[in-house]
């Protein structure tokens, strides 16, 4: 890797949706009429959750995720030449099988940095999926990728 490139990852953060995805568990069960991800007949919708009982995680933990990113992110030459740095905020869905889909930029820095963040996040290996009521569910995840020149 180039000597003047340092890719820094801030801790993965998950920004929950503004509306509550689940109601407080007073009786141990979530009432179907207050759960956004269920239909009126109680069946599970396929919408991604914002927050779940067990959030998705990268296999091997944060250290392994940072290693994956440092091995795979290539600082775009045009951004490097212009001295462009910054944090690209991306969102994606961790599917029930742990695969990563629907990677999008929610806070842009520069098109080439944005594209590189999307490329690397889209190619990530499967994660440990999130769970709600003990069952794997689709979960929206927000993740910052920081590009920094030395």
C-alpha positions in Angstrom: 0.0 0.0 0.0 1.2 3.5 -0.7 3.1 5.2 2.1 1.1 8.3 2.1 -2.3 6.7 2.2 -4.0 5.9 5.4 -7.5 4.7 5.4 -9.2 5.2 8.8 -12.4 3.6 9.7 -14.4 5.1 12.4 -16.3 2.6 14.5 -19.3 1.2 12.6 -22.4 3.0 13.7 -25.9 2.1 13.1 -28.3 5.1 13.1 -31.7 3.8 14.1 -34.7 4.9 12.0 -36.5 7.9 13.4 -39.6 5.9 14.0 -39.5 3.1 16.5 -39.2 -0.3 14.9 -40.3 -2.2 18.0 -42.4 -1.4 21.0 -41.1 -1.8 24.5 -41.3 -5.4 25.7 -43.5 -5.4 28.7 -45.0 -8.8 28.3 -42.0 -10.4 26.5 -43.7 -10.1 23.1 -44.0 -7.2 20.7 -47.7 -6.4 20.0 -48.3 -6.8 16.3 -50.2 -3.5 16.1 -47.2 -1.5 17.2 -44.6 -3.2 15.2 -43.8 -1.4 12.0 -42.4 -4.5 10.3 -45.6 -6.6 10.6 -48.8 -6.5 8.6 -52.3 -6.3 10.1 -52.5 -10.1 10.0 -49.2 -10.5 12.0 -47.1 -11.7 9.1 -43.6 -10.3 8.8 -42.9 -7.7 6.1 -39.7 -7.9 4.2 -38.7 -4.3 5.0 -35.2 -3.8 6.6 -35.2 -3.0 10.3 -33.4 0.0 11.7 -32.7 -1.5 15.1 -33.1 -5.1 16.3 -32.4 -7.1 19.4 -29.1 -8.4 18.0 -27.5 -6.1 15.5 -25.5 -7.5 12.5 -21.8 -7.8 13.0 -18.8 -8.5 10.8 -17.4 -12.0 11.2 -14.2 -11.6 13.2 -15.2 -8.3 14.8 -14.1 -4.7 14.2 -10.4 -5.5 13.9 -11.1 -8.0 11.0 -13.4 -5.4 9.3 -10.7 -2.7 9.5 -8.2 -5.2 8.1 -10.5 -6.0 5.2 -11.0 -2.3 4.4 -7.3 -1.5 4.7 -6.4 -4.4 2.3 -9.1 -3.5 -0.2 -9.6 0.3 -0.4 -7.5 1.9 -3.1 -7.3 5.7 -2.8 -8.5 7.1 -6.1 -5.7 8.8 -8.0 -7.7 11.9 -8.9 -8.7 12.5 -5.3 -5.1 11.9 -4.2 -3.8 14.5 -6.7 -6.3 17.1 -5.6 -5.6 16.4 -1.9 -9.2 15.5 -1.3 -10.0 13.8 2.1 -13.1 13.2 4.1 -15.7 10.8 5.5 -18.1 9.1 3.1 -21.2 8.0 5.0 -22.8 4.9 3.4 -25.9 2.9 4.2 -26.5 -0.7 3.2 -28.7 -3.6 4.1 -27.4 -6.7 5.9 -29.7 -9.4 4.5 -31.0 -12.5 6.4 -28.1 -14.5 5.0 -25.5 -11.9 6.0 -24.9 -10.6 2.5 -24.6 -6.9 1.8 -27.0 -5.2 -0.6 -28.3 -1.8 -1.5 -25.1 0.1 -0.7 -25.7 3.8 -1.1 -23.9 7.1 -0.2 -25.9 9.1 2.3 -23.2 11.8 2.8 -20.9 12.5 -0.2 -17.3 13.8 -0.2 -16.3 13.6 -3.8 -17.5 11.2 -6.6 -14.3 9.1 -6.8 -14.1 8.6 -3.0 -17.9 7.9 -2.9 -17.5 5.3 -5.7 -14.6 3.6 -3.9 -16.5 3.3 -0.6 -19.5 1.8 -2.4 -17.2 -0.6 -4.3 -15.5 -1.9 -1.2 -18.6 -2.2 1.0 -20.5 -4.0 -1.8 -17.7 -6.6 -2.1 -17.6 -7.3 1.7 -17.9 -10.9 2.8 -21.0 -12.0 4.5 -21.8 -10.6 8.0 -23.5 -12.3 10.9 -27.1 -11.2 10.3 -29.1 -9.3 12.8 -31.9 -11.0 14.7 -35.3 -10.1 16.0 -37.2 -12.6 18.2 -34.4 -15.1 17.5 -34.9 -15.0 13.7 -32.5 -13.5 11.1 -33.9 -10.3 9.7 -32.9 -7.7 7.1 -31.3 -4.7 8.9 -30.4 -1.2 7.6 -26.8 -0.3 8.6 -25.0 3.1 8.4 -21.2 3.0 8.1 -18.6 5.8 7.8 -15.6 5.3 5.6 -12.9 7.9 6.2 -10.3 8.7 3.6 -7.2 10.5 4.9 -3.9 11.4 3.1 -0.7 11.5 5.1 
